Amino acid sequence: LSVDQLSNARLGLIEGVSEAVLKDVIDGLRAANPPVLTGREANQIMQGNQVQEDRVGQLVDVVCKKGDVASGYENHWQDGGTSHQINPQI
């Protein structure tokens, strides 16, 4: 996904991503080569927000700020060792 596509999908992701999927996505983004998220960023997302929807929104915002290269890891999000599909219809 491009940054624009990810931004447009933000609301759907916020409403549809469970905590388990969010953790898998964060782990995949940290394991990517090069990593999209640092450990500090991952901790801030998970520990800095008590509401699940806020966590997802912050993750989308962080990835969007990093640009199209980071948002292009969407394919990794889909098949990064999990069966989760988080690519909503745009």
mmCIF file as gemmi writes it, N, C-alpha and C atoms, coordinates in Angstrom:
data_model
loop_
_atom_site.group_PDB
_atom_site.id
_atom_site.type_symbol
_atom_site.label_atom_id
_atom_site.label_alt_id
_atom_site.label_comp_id
_atom_site.label_asym_id
_atom_site.label_entity_id
_atom_site.label_seq_id
_atom_site.pdbx_PDB_ins_code
_atom_site.Cartn_x
_atom_site.Cartn_y
_atom_site.Cartn_z
_atom_site.occupancy
_atom_site.B_iso_or_equiv
_atom_site.pdbx_formal_charge
_atom_site.auth_seq_id
_atom_site.auth_asym_id
_atom_site.pdbx_PDB_model_num
ATOM 1 N N . LEU Axp A 1 ? 0.834 -1.181 0 1 0 ? 1 A 1
ATOM 2 C CA . LEU Axp A 1 ? 0 0 0 1 0 ? 1 A 1
ATOM 3 C C . LEU Axp A 1 ? 0.878 1.243 0 1 0 ? 1 A 1
ATOM 4 N N . SER Axp A 2 ? 0.457 2.235 -0.727 1 0 ? 2 A 1
ATOM 5 C CA . SER Axp A 2 ? 1.141 3.523 -0.654 1 0 ? 2 A 1
ATOM 6 C C . SER Axp A 2 ? 0.687 4.241 0.618 1 0 ? 2 A 1
ATOM 7 N N . VAL Axp A 3 ? 1.361 5.313 0.956 1 0 ? 3 A 1
ATOM 8 C CA . VAL Axp A 3 ? 0.962 6.103 2.127 1 0 ? 3 A 1
ATOM 9 C C . VAL Axp A 3 ? -0.474 6.583 1.966 1 0 ? 3 A 1
ATOM 10 N N . ASP Axp A 4 ? -0.838 7.041 0.769 1 0 ? 4 A 1
ATOM 11 C CA . ASP Axp A 4 ? -2.21 7.51 0.54 1 0 ? 4 A 1
ATOM 12 C C . ASP Axp A 4 ? -3.218 6.389 0.745 1 0 ? 4 A 1
ATOM 13 N N . GLN Axp A 5 ? -2.926 5.202 0.231 1 0 ? 5 A 1
ATOM 14 C CA . GLN Axp A 5 ? -3.841 4.074 0.397 1 0 ? 5 A 1
ATOM 15 C C . GLN Axp A 5 ? -3.95 3.678 1.864 1 0 ? 5 A 1
ATOM 16 N N . LEU Axp A 6 ? -2.82 3.648 2.558 1 0 ? 6 A 1
ATOM 17 C CA . LEU Axp A 6 ? -2.836 3.296 3.974 1 0 ? 6 A 1
ATOM 18 C C . LEU Axp A 6 ? -3.611 4.334 4.773 1 0 ? 6 A 1
ATOM 19 N N . SER Axp A 7 ? -3.425 5.604 4.461 1 0 ? 7 A 1
ATOM 20 C CA . SER Axp A 7 ? -4.179 6.665 5.14 1 0 ? 7 A 1
ATOM 21 C C . SER Axp A 7 ? -5.673 6.513 4.895 1 0 ? 7 A 1
ATOM 22 N N . ASN Axp A 8 ? -6.045 6.186 3.661 1 0 ? 8 A 1
ATOM 23 C CA . ASN Axp A 8 ? -7.46 6.003 3.334 1 0 ? 8 A 1
ATOM 24 C C . ASN Axp A 8 ? -8.048 4.775 4.014 1 0 ? 8 A 1
ATOM 25 N N . ALA Axp A 9 ? -7.22 3.77 4.281 1 0 ? 9 A 1
ATOM 26 C CA . ALA Axp A 9 ? -7.688 2.541 4.92 1 0 ? 9 A 1
ATOM 27 C C . ALA Axp A 9 ? -7.67 2.647 6.444 1 0 ? 9 A 1
ATOM 28 N N . ARG Axp A 10 ? -7.193 3.757 6.982 1 0 ? 10 A 1
ATOM 29 C CA . ARG Axp A 10 ? -6.975 3.92 8.425 1 0 ? 10 A 1
ATOM 30 C C . ARG Axp A 10 ? -8.21 3.58 9.252 1 0 ? 10 A 1
ATOM 31 N N . LEU Axp A 11 ? -9.349 4.142 8.911 1 0 ? 11 A 1
ATOM 32 C CA . LEU Axp A 11 ? -10.557 3.913 9.709 1 0 ? 11 A 1
ATOM 33 C C . LEU Axp A 11 ? -10.947 2.439 9.706 1 0 ? 11 A 1
ATOM 34 N N . GLY Axp A 12 ? -10.894 1.803 8.543 1 0 ? 12 A 1
ATOM 35 C CA . GLY Axp A 12 ? -11.215 0.378 8.467 1 0 ? 12 A 1
ATOM 36 C C . GLY Axp A 12 ? -10.272 -0.469 9.296 1 0 ? 12 A 1
ATOM 37 N N . LEU Axp A 13 ? -8.998 -0.119 9.293 1 0 ? 13 A 1
ATOM 38 C CA . LEU Axp A 13 ? -8.031 -0.845 10.105 1 0 ? 13 A 1
ATOM 39 C C . LEU Axp A 13 ? -8.304 -0.635 11.589 1 0 ? 13 A 1
ATOM 40 N N . ILE Axp A 14 ? -8.58 0.602 11.971 1 0 ? 14 A 1
ATOM 41 C CA . ILE Axp A 14 ? -8.859 0.906 13.377 1 0 ? 14 A 1
ATOM 42 C C . ILE Axp A 14 ? -10.049 0.095 13.872 1 0 ? 14 A 1
ATOM 43 N N . GLU Axp A 15 ? -11.064 -0.021 13.046 1 0 ? 15 A 1
ATOM 44 C CA . GLU Axp A 15 ? -12.277 -0.731 13.452 1 0 ? 15 A 1
ATOM 45 C C . GLU Axp A 15 ? -12.142 -2.246 13.351 1 0 ? 15 A 1
ATOM 46 N N . GLY Axp A 16 ? -11.194 -2.742 12.539 1 0 ? 16 A 1
ATOM 47 C CA . GLY Axp A 16 ? -11.191 -4.169 12.253 1 0 ? 16 A 1
ATOM 48 C C . GLY Axp A 16 ? -10.002 -4.983 12.711 1 0 ? 16 A 1
ATOM 49 N N . VAL Axp A 17 ? -8.981 -4.364 13.299 1 0 ? 17 A 1
ATOM 50 C CA . VAL Axp A 17 ? -7.785 -5.115 13.67 1 0 ? 17 A 1
ATOM 51 C C . VAL Axp A 17 ? -7.839 -5.475 15.151 1 0 ? 17 A 1
ATOM 52 N N . SER Axp A 18 ? -7.732 -6.771 15.432 1 0 ? 18 A 1
ATOM 53 C CA . SER Axp A 18 ? -7.742 -7.243 16.815 1 0 ? 18 A 1
ATOM 54 C C . SER Axp A 18 ? -6.367 -7.055 17.449 1 0 ? 18 A 1
ATOM 55 N N . GLU Axp A 19 ? -6.3 -7.243 18.75 1 0 ? 19 A 1
ATOM 56 C CA . GLU Axp A 19 ? -5.024 -7.097 19.452 1 0 ? 19 A 1
ATOM 57 C C . GLU Axp A 19 ? -4.018 -8.136 18.973 1 0 ? 19 A 1
ATOM 58 N N . ALA Axp A 20 ? -4.47 -9.371 18.746 1 0 ? 20 A 1
ATOM 59 C CA . ALA Axp A 20 ? -3.565 -10.424 18.278 1 0 ? 20 A 1
ATOM 60 C C . ALA Axp A 20 ? -2.967 -10.072 16.921 1 0 ? 20 A 1
ATOM 61 N N . VAL Axp A 21 ? -3.794 -9.567 16.016 1 0 ? 21 A 1
ATOM 62 C CA . VAL Axp A 21 ? -3.308 -9.18 14.692 1 0 ? 21 A 1
ATOM 63 C C . VAL Axp A 21 ? -2.35 -8.002 14.818 1 0 ? 21 A 1
ATOM 64 N N . LEU Axp A 22 ? -2.687 -7.03 15.651 1 0 ? 22 A 1
ATOM 65 C CA . LEU Axp A 22 ? -1.813 -5.873 15.844 1 0 ? 22 A 1
ATOM 66 C C . LEU Axp A 22 ? -0.435 -6.312 16.327 1 0 ? 22 A 1
ATOM 67 N N . LYS Axp A 23 ? -0.395 -7.214 17.29 1 0 ? 23 A 1
ATOM 68 C CA . LYS Axp A 23 ? 0.886 -7.705 17.8 1 0 ? 23 A 1
ATOM 69 C C . LYS Axp A 23 ? 1.674 -8.413 16.706 1 0 ? 23 A 1
ATOM 70 N N . ASP Axp A 24 ? 0.982 -9.222 15.885 1 0 ? 24 A 1
ATOM 71 C CA . ASP Axp A 24 ? 1.656 -9.907 14.777 1 0 ? 24 A 1
ATOM 72 C C . ASP Axp A 24 ? 2.219 -8.911 13.77 1 0 ? 24 A 1
ATOM 73 N N . VAL Axp A 25 ? 1.45 -7.872 13.467 1 0 ? 25 A 1
ATOM 74 C CA . VAL Axp A 25 ? 1.901 -6.854 12.515 1 0 ? 25 A 1
ATOM 75 C C . VAL Axp A 25 ? 3.124 -6.126 13.07 1 0 ? 25 A 1
ATOM 76 N N . ILE Axp A 26 ? 3.054 -5.732 14.332 1 0 ? 26 A 1
ATOM 77 C CA . ILE Axp A 26 ? 4.188 -5.038 14.952 1 0 ? 26 A 1
ATOM 78 C C . ILE Axp A 26 ? 5.425 -5.928 14.941 1 0 ? 26 A 1
ATOM 79 N N . ASP Axp A 27 ? 5.262 -7.203 15.288 1 0 ? 27 A 1
ATOM 80 C CA . ASP Axp A 27 ? 6.401 -8.127 15.263 1 0 ? 27 A 1
ATOM 81 C C . ASP Axp A 27 ? 6.979 -8.245 13.857 1 0 ? 27 A 1
ATOM 82 N N . GLY Axp A 28 ? 6.106 -8.319 12.854 1 0 ? 28 A 1
ATOM 83 C CA . GLY Axp A 28 ? 6.566 -8.411 11.472 1 0 ? 28 A 1
ATOM 84 C C . GLY Axp A 28 ? 7.298 -7.167 11.02 1 0 ? 28 A 1
ATOM 85 N N . LEU Axp A 29 ? 6.811 -6.017 11.435 1 0 ? 29 A 1
ATOM 86 C CA . LEU Axp A 29 ? 7.46 -4.76 11.057 1 0 ? 29 A 1
ATOM 87 C C . LEU Axp A 29 ? 8.799 -4.581 11.767 1 0 ? 29 A 1
ATOM 88 N N . ARG Axp A 30 ? 8.915 -5.133 12.957 1 0 ? 30 A 1
ATOM 89 C CA . ARG Axp A 30 ? 10.206 -5.084 13.668 1 0 ? 30 A 1
ATOM 90 C C . ARG Axp A 30 ? 11.197 -6.072 13.067 1 0 ? 30 A 1
ATOM 91 N N . ALA Axp A 31 ? 10.687 -7.213 12.554 1 0 ? 31 A 1
ATOM 92 C CA . ALA Axp A 31 ? 11.558 -8.255 12.007 1 0 ? 31 A 1
ATOM 93 C C . ALA Axp A 31 ? 11.956 -8 10.557 1 0 ? 31 A 1
ATOM 94 N N . ALA Axp A 32 ? 11.288 -7.055 9.908 1 0 ? 32 A 1
ATOM 95 C CA . ALA Axp A 32 ? 11.596 -6.761 8.503 1 0 ? 32 A 1
ATOM 96 C C . ALA Axp A 32 ? 13.052 -6.329 8.371 1 0 ? 32 A 1
ATOM 97 N N . ASN Axp A 33 ? 13.6 -6.504 7.175 1 0 ? 33 A 1
ATOM 98 C CA . ASN Axp A 33 ? 14.985 -6.11 6.936 1 0 ? 33 A 1
ATOM 99 C C . ASN Axp A 33 ? 15.025 -5.088 5.82 1 0 ? 33 A 1
ATOM 100 N N . PRO Axp A 34 ? 15.254 -3.826 6.113 1 0 ? 34 A 1
ATOM 101 C CA . PRO Axp A 34 ? 15.515 -3.241 7.43 1 0 ? 34 A 1
ATOM 102 C C . PRO Axp A 34 ? 14.217 -3.092 8.22 1 0 ? 34 A 1
ATOM 103 N N . PRO Axp A 35 ? 14.327 -3.03 9.543 1 0 ? 35 A 1
ATOM 104 C CA . PRO Axp A 35 ? 13.123 -2.902 10.373 1 0 ? 35 A 1
ATOM 105 C C . PRO Axp A 35 ? 12.352 -1.618 10.064 1 0 ? 35 A 1
ATOM 106 N N . VAL Axp A 36 ? 11.036 -1.747 10.04 1 0 ? 36 A 1
ATOM 107 C CA . VAL Axp A 36 ? 10.174 -0.578 9.852 1 0 ? 36 A 1
ATOM 108 C C . VAL Axp A 36 ? 9.947 0.103 11.194 1 0 ? 36 A 1
ATOM 109 N N . LEU Axp A 37 ? 9.85 -0.681 12.26 1 0 ? 37 A 1
ATOM 110 C CA . LEU Axp A 37 ? 9.645 -0.149 13.612 1 0 ? 37 A 1
ATOM 111 C C . LEU Axp A 37 ? 10.815 -0.508 14.504 1 0 ? 37 A 1
ATOM 112 N N . THR Axp A 38 ? 11.185 0.406 15.363 1 0 ? 38 A 1
ATOM 113 C CA . THR Axp A 38 ? 12.173 0.109 16.401 1 0 ? 38 A 1
ATOM 114 C C . THR Axp A 38 ? 11.444 -0.49 17.599 1 0 ? 38 A 1
ATOM 115 N N . GLY Axp A 39 ? 12.199 -1.083 18.496 1 0 ? 39 A 1
ATOM 116 C CA . GLY Axp A 39 ? 11.604 -1.607 19.719 1 0 ? 39 A 1
ATOM 117 C C . GLY Axp A 39 ? 10.934 -0.515 20.528 1 0 ? 39 A 1
ATOM 118 N N . ARG Axp A 40 ? 11.543 0.644 20.548 1 0 ? 40 A 1
ATOM 119 C CA . ARG Axp A 40 ? 10.972 1.782 21.286 1 0 ? 40 A 1
ATOM 120 C C . ARG Axp A 40 ? 9.626 2.192 20.691 1 0 ? 40 A 1
ATOM 121 N N . GLU Axp A 41 ? 9.552 2.262 19.355 1 0 ? 41 A 1
ATOM 122 C CA . GLU Axp A 41 ? 8.286 2.627 18.705 1 0 ? 41 A 1
ATOM 123 C C . GLU Axp A 41 ? 7.208 1.585 18.997 1 0 ? 41 A 1
ATOM 124 N N . ALA Axp A 42 ? 7.58 0.315 18.934 1 0 ? 42 A 1
ATOM 125 C CA . ALA Axp A 42 ? 6.616 -0.753 19.21 1 0 ? 42 A 1
ATOM 126 C C . ALA Axp A 42 ? 6.106 -0.661 20.645 1 0 ? 42 A 1
ATOM 127 N N . ASN Axp A 43 ? 7.016 -0.446 21.582 1 0 ? 43 A 1
ATOM 128 C CA . ASN Axp A 43 ? 6.613 -0.316 22.984 1 0 ? 43 A 1
ATOM 129 C C . ASN Axp A 43 ? 5.715 0.893 23.197 1 0 ? 43 A 1
ATOM 130 N N . GLN Axp A 44 ? 6.026 2.006 22.545 1 0 ? 44 A 1
ATOM 131 C CA . GLN Axp A 44 ? 5.204 3.211 22.678 1 0 ? 44 A 1
ATOM 132 C C . GLN Axp A 44 ? 3.786 2.951 22.178 1 0 ? 44 A 1
ATOM 133 N N . ILE Axp A 45 ? 3.675 2.255 21.073 1 0 ? 45 A 1
ATOM 134 C CA . ILE Axp A 45 ? 2.348 1.956 20.521 1 0 ? 45 A 1
ATOM 135 C C . ILE Axp A 45 ? 1.566 1.071 21.481 1 0 ? 45 A 1
ATOM 136 N N . MET Axp A 46 ? 2.196 0.008 21.978 1 0 ? 46 A 1
ATOM 137 C CA . MET Axp A 46 ? 1.482 -0.961 22.811 1 0 ? 46 A 1
ATOM 138 C C . MET Axp A 46 ? 1.258 -0.462 24.238 1 0 ? 46 A 1
ATOM 139 N N . GLN Axp A 47 ? 2.21 0.25 24.799 1 0 ? 47 A 1
ATOM 140 C CA . GLN Axp A 47 ? 2.098 0.656 26.198 1 0 ? 47 A 1
ATOM 141 C C . GLN Axp A 47 ? 1.59 2.078 26.369 1 0 ? 47 A 1
ATOM 142 N N . GLY Axp A 48 ? 1.686 2.881 25.335 1 0 ? 48 A 1
ATOM 143 C CA . GLY Axp A 48 ? 1.292 4.278 25.436 1 0 ? 48 A 1
ATOM 144 C C . GLY Axp A 48 ? -0.187 4.519 25.201 1 0 ? 48 A 1
ATOM 145 N N . ASN Axp A 49 ? -0.897 3.482 24.808 1 0 ? 49 A 1
ATOM 146 C CA . ASN Axp A 49 ? -2.329 3.605 24.516 1 0 ? 49 A 1
ATOM 147 C C . ASN Axp A 49 ? -3.078 2.484 25.211 1 0 ? 49 A 1
ATOM 148 N N . GLN Axp A 50 ? -4.106 2.834 25.96 1 0 ? 50 A 1
ATOM 149 C CA . GLN Axp A 50 ? -4.904 1.815 26.63 1 0 ? 50 A 1
ATOM 150 C C . GLN Axp A 50 ? -6.004 1.273 25.732 1 0 ? 50 A 1
ATOM 151 N N . VAL Axp A 51 ? -6.415 2.041 24.761 1 0 ? 51 A 1
ATOM 152 C CA . VAL Axp A 51 ? -7.526 1.65 23.888 1 0 ? 51 A 1
ATOM 153 C C . VAL Axp A 51 ? -6.96 1.032 22.613 1 0 ? 51 A 1
ATOM 154 N N . GLN Axp A 52 ? -7.442 -0.158 22.261 1 0 ? 52 A 1
ATOM 155 C CA . GLN Axp A 52 ? -6.959 -0.886 21.091 1 0 ? 52 A 1
ATOM 156 C C . GLN Axp A 52 ? -7.023 -0.052 19.814 1 0 ? 52 A 1
ATOM 157 N N . GLU Axp A 53 ? -8.117 0.636 19.612 1 0 ? 53 A 1
ATOM 158 C CA . GLU Axp A 53 ? -8.274 1.437 18.395 1 0 ? 53 A 1
ATOM 159 C C . GLU Axp A 53 ? -7.209 2.531 18.307 1 0 ? 53 A 1
ATOM 160 N N . ASP Axp A 54 ? -6.825 3.093 19.461 1 0 ? 54 A 1
ATOM 161 C CA . ASP Axp A 54 ? -5.767 4.108 19.484 1 0 ? 54 A 1
ATOM 162 C C . ASP Axp A 54 ? -4.416 3.503 19.108 1 0 ? 54 A 1
ATOM 163 N N . ARG Axp A 55 ? -4.182 2.26 19.533 1 0 ? 55 A 1
ATOM 164 C CA . ARG Axp A 55 ? -2.934 1.58 19.176 1 0 ? 55 A 1
ATOM 165 C C . ARG Axp A 55 ? -2.829 1.4 17.667 1 0 ? 55 A 1
ATOM 166 N N . VAL Axp A 56 ? -3.909 0.92 17.075 1 0 ? 56 A 1
ATOM 167 C CA . VAL Axp A 56 ? -3.907 0.698 15.626 1 0 ? 56 A 1
ATOM 168 C C . VAL Axp A 56 ? -3.727 2.023 14.895 1 0 ? 56 A 1
ATOM 169 N N . GLY Axp A 57 ? -4.443 3.048 15.326 1 0 ? 57 A 1
ATOM 170 C CA . GLY Axp A 57 ? -4.318 4.359 14.697 1 0 ? 57 A 1
ATOM 171 C C . GLY Axp A 57 ? -2.907 4.895 14.782 1 0 ? 57 A 1
ATOM 172 N N . GLN Axp A 58 ? -2.27 4.728 15.937 1 0 ? 58 A 1
ATOM 173 C CA . GLN Axp A 58 ? -0.897 5.208 16.089 1 0 ? 58 A 1
ATOM 174 C C . GLN Axp A 58 ? 0.049 4.42 15.192 1 0 ? 58 A 1
ATOM 175 N N . LEU Axp A 59 ? -0.154 3.11 15.074 1 0 ? 59 A 1
ATOM 176 C CA . LEU Axp A 59 ? 0.696 2.314 14.188 1 0 ? 59 A 1
ATOM 177 C C . LEU Axp A 59 ? 0.575 2.798 12.748 1 0 ? 59 A 1
ATOM 178 N N . VAL Axp A 60 ? -0.65 3.003 12.284 1 0 ? 60 A 1
ATOM 179 C CA . VAL Axp A 60 ? -0.853 3.501 10.923 1 0 ? 60 A 1
ATOM 180 C C . VAL Axp A 60 ? -0.163 4.851 10.755 1 0 ? 60 A 1
ATOM 181 N N . ASP Axp A 61 ? -0.322 5.732 11.725 1 0 ? 61 A 1
ATOM 182 C CA . ASP Axp A 61 ? 0.292 7.064 11.644 1 0 ? 61 A 1
ATOM 183 C C . ASP Axp A 61 ? 1.817 6.983 11.58 1 0 ? 61 A 1
ATOM 184 N N . VAL Axp A 62 ? 2.411 6.123 12.407 1 0 ? 62 A 1
ATOM 185 C CA . VAL Axp A 62 ? 3.868 5.981 12.427 1 0 ? 62 A 1
ATOM 186 C C . VAL Axp A 62 ? 4.364 5.461 11.08 1 0 ? 62 A 1
ATOM 187 N N . VAL Axp A 63 ? 3.689 4.442 10.548 1 0 ? 63 A 1
ATOM 188 C CA . VAL Axp A 63 ? 4.109 3.872 9.264 1 0 ? 63 A 1
ATOM 189 C C . VAL Axp A 63 ? 3.933 4.899 8.147 1 0 ? 63 A 1
ATOM 190 N N . CYS Axp A 64 ? 2.832 5.647 8.164 1 0 ? 64 A 1
ATOM 191 C CA . CYS Axp A 64 ? 2.612 6.669 7.13 1 0 ? 64 A 1
ATOM 192 C C . CYS Axp A 64 ? 3.693 7.742 7.17 1 0 ? 64 A 1
ATOM 193 N N . LYS Axp A 65 ? 4.108 8.145 8.355 1 0 ? 65 A 1
ATOM 194 C CA . LYS Axp A 65 ? 5.149 9.174 8.478 1 0 ? 65 A 1
ATOM 195 C C . LYS Axp A 65 ? 6.483 8.709 7.918 1 0 ? 65 A 1
ATOM 196 N N . LYS Axp A 66 ? 6.685 7.392 7.874 1 0 ? 66 A 1
ATOM 197 C CA . LYS Axp A 66 ? 7.944 6.848 7.357 1 0 ? 66 A 1
ATOM 198 C C . LYS Axp A 66 ? 7.943 6.743 5.842 1 0 ? 66 A 1
ATOM 199 N N . GLY Axp A 67 ? 6.794 6.97 5.211 1 0 ? 67 A 1
ATOM 200 C CA . GLY Axp A 67 ? 6.753 7.035 3.754 1 0 ? 67 A 1
ATOM 201 C C . GLY Axp A 67 ? 6.35 5.747 3.066 1 0 ? 67 A 1
ATOM 202 N N . ASP Axp A 68 ? 6.379 5.813 1.724 1 0 ? 68 A 1
ATOM 203 C CA . ASP Axp A 68 ? 5.903 4.706 0.903 1 0 ? 68 A 1
ATOM 204 C C . ASP Axp A 68 ? 6.718 3.43 1.081 1 0 ? 68 A 1
ATOM 205 N N . VAL Axp A 69 ? 8.006 3.542 1.339 1 0 ? 69 A 1
ATOM 206 C CA . VAL Axp A 69 ? 8.814 2.334 1.515 1 0 ? 69 A 1
ATOM 207 C C . VAL Axp A 69 ? 8.311 1.553 2.72 1 0 ? 69 A 1
ATOM 208 N N . ALA Axp A 70 ? 8.067 2.235 3.833 1 0 ? 70 A 1
ATOM 209 C CA . ALA Axp A 70 ? 7.573 1.564 5.037 1 0 ? 70 A 1
ATOM 210 C C . ALA Axp A 70 ? 6.16 1.051 4.836 1 0 ? 70 A 1
ATOM 211 N N . SER Axp A 71 ? 5.297 1.838 4.216 1 0 ? 71 A 1
ATOM 212 C CA . SER Axp A 71 ? 3.916 1.391 4.024 1 0 ? 71 A 1
ATOM 213 C C . SER Axp A 71 ? 3.852 0.257 3.025 1 0 ? 71 A 1
ATOM 214 N N . GLY Axp A 72 ? 4.878 0.093 2.207 1 0 ? 72 A 1
ATOM 215 C CA . GLY Axp A 72 ? 4.933 -1 1.249 1 0 ? 72 A 1
ATOM 216 C C . GLY Axp A 72 ? 5.123 -2.356 1.89 1 0 ? 72 A 1
ATOM 217 N N . TYR Axp A 73 ? 5.392 -2.398 3.171 1 0 ? 73 A 1
ATOM 218 C CA . TYR Axp A 73 ? 5.524 -3.663 3.87 1 0 ? 73 A 1
ATOM 219 C C . TYR Axp A 73 ? 4.172 -4.311 4.122 1 0 ? 73 A 1
ATOM 220 N N . GLU Axp A 74 ? 3.112 -3.763 3.539 1 0 ? 74 A 1
ATOM 221 C CA . GLU Axp A 74 ? 1.767 -4.319 3.689 1 0 ? 74 A 1
ATOM 222 C C . GLU Axp A 74 ? 1.75 -5.787 3.295 1 0 ? 74 A 1
ATOM 223 N N . ASN Axp A 75 ? 2.486 -6.177 2.255 1 0 ? 75 A 1
ATOM 224 C CA . ASN Axp A 75 ? 2.522 -7.584 1.867 1 0 ? 75 A 1
ATOM 225 C C . ASN Axp A 75 ? 3.113 -8.424 2.983 1 0 ? 75 A 1
ATOM 226 N N . HIS Axp A 76 ? 4.12 -7.9 3.661 1 0 ? 76 A 1
ATOM 227 C CA . HIS Axp A 76 ? 4.704 -8.608 4.797 1 0 ? 76 A 1
ATOM 228 C C . HIS Axp A 76 ? 3.672 -8.741 5.91 1 0 ? 76 A 1
ATOM 229 N N . TRP Axp A 77 ? 2.843 -7.718 6.069 1 0 ? 77 A 1
ATOM 230 C CA . TRP Axp A 77 ? 1.804 -7.765 7.092 1 0 ? 77 A 1
ATOM 231 C C . TRP Axp A 77 ? 0.858 -8.912 6.808 1 0 ? 77 A 1
ATOM 232 N N . GLN Axp A 78 ? 0.562 -9.174 5.53 1 0 ? 78 A 1
ATOM 233 C CA . GLN Axp A 78 ? -0.414 -10.202 5.178 1 0 ? 78 A 1
ATOM 234 C C . GLN Axp A 78 ? 0.146 -11.599 5.326 1 0 ? 78 A 1
ATOM 235 N N . ASP Axp A 79 ? 1.4 -11.841 4.954 1 0 ? 79 A 1
ATOM 236 C CA . ASP Axp A 79 ? 1.898 -13.199 4.985 1 0 ? 79 A 1
ATOM 237 C C . ASP Axp A 79 ? 3.168 -13.343 5.809 1 0 ? 79 A 1
ATOM 238 N N . GLY Axp A 80 ? 3.335 -12.501 6.793 1 0 ? 80 A 1
ATOM 239 C CA . GLY Axp A 80 ? 4.519 -12.568 7.639 1 0 ? 80 A 1
ATOM 240 C C . GLY Axp A 80 ? 4.421 -13.654 8.692 1 0 ? 80 A 1
ATOM 241 N N . GLY Axp A 81 ? 4.109 -14.873 8.26 1 0 ? 81 A 1
ATOM 242 C CA . GLY Axp A 81 ? 4.041 -15.985 9.187 1 0 ? 81 A 1
ATOM 243 C C . GLY Axp A 81 ? 2.692 -16.123 9.866 1 0 ? 81 A 1
ATOM 244 N N . THR Axp A 82 ? 1.713 -15.351 9.447 1 0 ? 82 A 1
ATOM 245 C CA . THR Axp A 82 ? 0.388 -15.46 10.047 1 0 ? 82 A 1
ATOM 246 C C . THR Axp A 82 ? -0.642 -15.629 8.951 1 0 ? 82 A 1
ATOM 247 N N . SER Axp A 83 ? -1.839 -15.986 9.345 1 0 ? 83 A 1
ATOM 248 C CA . SER Axp A 83 ? -2.924 -16.117 8.372 1 0 ? 83 A 1
ATOM 249 C C . SER Axp A 83 ? -3.817 -14.889 8.38 1 0 ? 83 A 1
ATOM 250 N N . HIS Axp A 84 ? -3.407 -13.845 9.075 1 0 ? 84 A 1
ATOM 251 C CA . HIS Axp A 84 ? -4.234 -12.654 9.205 1 0 ? 84 A 1
ATOM 252 C C . HIS Axp A 84 ? -4.219 -11.826 7.934 1 0 ? 84 A 1
ATOM 253 N N . GLN Axp A 85 ? -5.369 -11.382 7.523 1 0 ? 85 A 1
ATOM 254 C CA . GLN Axp A 85 ? -5.503 -10.481 6.386 1 0 ? 85 A 1
ATOM 255 C C . GLN Axp A 85 ? -5.995 -9.147 6.932 1 0 ? 85 A 1
ATOM 256 N N . ILE Axp A 86 ? -5.208 -8.1 6.784 1 0 ? 86 A 1
ATOM 257 C CA . ILE Axp A 86 ? -5.636 -6.806 7.313 1 0 ? 86 A 1
ATOM 258 C C . ILE Axp A 86 ? -5.703 -5.764 6.221 1 0 ? 86 A 1
ATOM 259 N N . ASN Axp A 87 ? -5.824 -6.197 4.986 1 0 ? 87 A 1
ATOM 260 C CA . ASN Axp A 87 ? -5.889 -5.271 3.863 1 0 ? 87 A 1
ATOM 261 C C . ASN Axp A 87 ? -7.357 -5.03 3.532 1 0 ? 87 A 1
ATOM 262 N N . PRO Axp A 88 ? -7.976 -4.003 4.116 1 0 ? 88 A 1
ATOM 263 C CA . PRO Axp A 88 ? -9.393 -3.755 3.859 1 0 ? 88 A 1
ATOM 264 C C . PRO Axp A 88 ? -9.604 -3.267 2.436 1 0 ? 88 A 1
ATOM 265 N N . GLN Axp A 89 ? -10.809 -3.407 1.96 1 0 ? 89 A 1
ATOM 266 C CA . GLN Axp A 89 ? -11.139 -2.894 0.635 1 0 ? 89 A 1
ATOM 267 C C . GLN Axp A 89 ? -11.02 -1.386 0.653 1 0 ? 89 A 1
ATOM 268 N N . ILE Axp A 90 ? -10.363 -0.854 -0.344 1 0 ? 90 A 1
ATOM 269 C CA . ILE Axp A 90 ? -10.156 0.594 -0.422 1 0 ? 90 A 1
ATOM 270 C C . ILE Axp A 90 ? -11.03 1.143 -1.524 1 0 ? 90 A 1
